[in-house]
Amino acid sequence: MKTRTLMKKLRDKQFKVVRVSKTEFELDTGDVFPFPSDMEEELTVEEFQTILDNSKELVLQMLGGIEND
């Protein structure tokens, strides 16, 4: 998949966190993603949503850098 297409799909995608535990998180789609290792402390949904949103922006920036090279 071309970088530009991937960036557009990611930019348009919204990830809404509905549940977080020490072992996994769940999105409003029902998708559950385990953490590679248990978290030492449980985050709130809001805290993890911020992390996920910032991670998405970071990935978009990296993809933009690839496209500009």
Secondary structure, DSSP 8 states (H G I E B T S, - for coil): --HHHHHHHHHH----EEEE-SSEEEETTS-EEE-SS--SS---HHHHHHHHHHHHHHHHHHHHHHHH-
